[in-house]
Amino acid sequence: MAARPIEIGSVGMRTARTIEILRTERGLSQRQLAARVTALGHPMSNTALSRIERAQRRCDIDDLAALAQALHVPPFALLEGDTAL
């Protein structure tokens, strides 16, 4: 049976884009950000981060909290996008 395609809504798309923007603004590679997230106790590979940023993988609440902490922003900033920063 074929896998069902992942459907990412508008908030998920905005969150993915915001993660990428904040990561690049901070001069971090995907590998570096994934390492920060892992060091905070939430294992994440750079491949998983890449898939989140490209909206090919859902960003669950644990991912969101760890990414926000690693990027030094409140979690809602990732959900709201540029307007929350």
C-alpha positions in Angstrom: 0.0 0.0 0.0 1.4 3.4 -1.0 2.1 5.9 1.7 -0.4 8.7 2.1 1.1 12.1 1.2 1.8 14.4 4.1 -0.5 17.4 4.1 1.0 20.5 5.7 -1.4 23.3 6.4 -0.8 27.1 6.3 0.5 27.3 9.9 2.8 24.3 9.2 4.2 26.0 6.1 4.7 29.3 7.9 6.4 27.5 10.8 8.8 25.6 8.4 9.7 28.9 6.6 10.2 30.7 9.9 12.6 28.0 11.2 14.6 28.3 8.0 14.7 32.1 8.2 15.8 32.2 11.9 18.4 29.5 11.3 20.0 31.4 8.4 19.8 34.7 10.2 21.7 33.2 13.0 24.3 31.8 10.6 23.6 28.2 11.5 23.7 25.3 9.1 21.1 22.6 9.4 23.7 20.3 10.9 24.5 22.9 13.6 20.9 23.6 14.5 20.1 19.9 14.6 23.1 19.4 17.0 21.8 22.2 19.2 18.4 20.5 19.4 20.0 17.2 20.1 22.2 18.7 22.9 18.9 20.0 24.5 17.8 16.4 24.8 15.6 16.1 21.7 17.5 14.0 19.2 17.2 15.4 15.7 19.2 14.7 12.5 20.0 17.3 10.0 18.0 15.3 7.5 14.9 15.5 9.8 15.4 19.3 10.1 15.8 19.6 6.3 12.5 17.7 5.9 10.8 20.0 8.4 12.1 23.1 6.6 10.9 21.8 3.2 7.5 20.9 4.7 8.1 17.2 3.9 7.8 16.3 7.6 5.5 17.5 10.2 7.0 19.5 13.0 5.4 18.0 16.1 5.1 19.9 19.4 8.2 18.4 20.9 10.2 19.4 17.8 8.7 22.9 17.9 9.6 23.4 21.6 13.2 22.1 21.1 13.7 24.2 17.9 12.4 27.3 19.6 14.7 26.8 22.6 17.7 26.2 20.3 16.9 29.3 18.3 16.3 31.4 21.5 12.7 32.4 20.7 9.4 31.5 22.3 7.6 28.7 20.5 4.7 30.9 19.4 7.3 32.9 17.4 7.8 29.9 15.2 4.0 29.5 14.7 3.3 33.2 14.0 6.2 33.9 11.7 7.8 37.2 11.1 5.1 39.2 12.8 5.9 37.6 16.2 9.7 38.4 16.1 
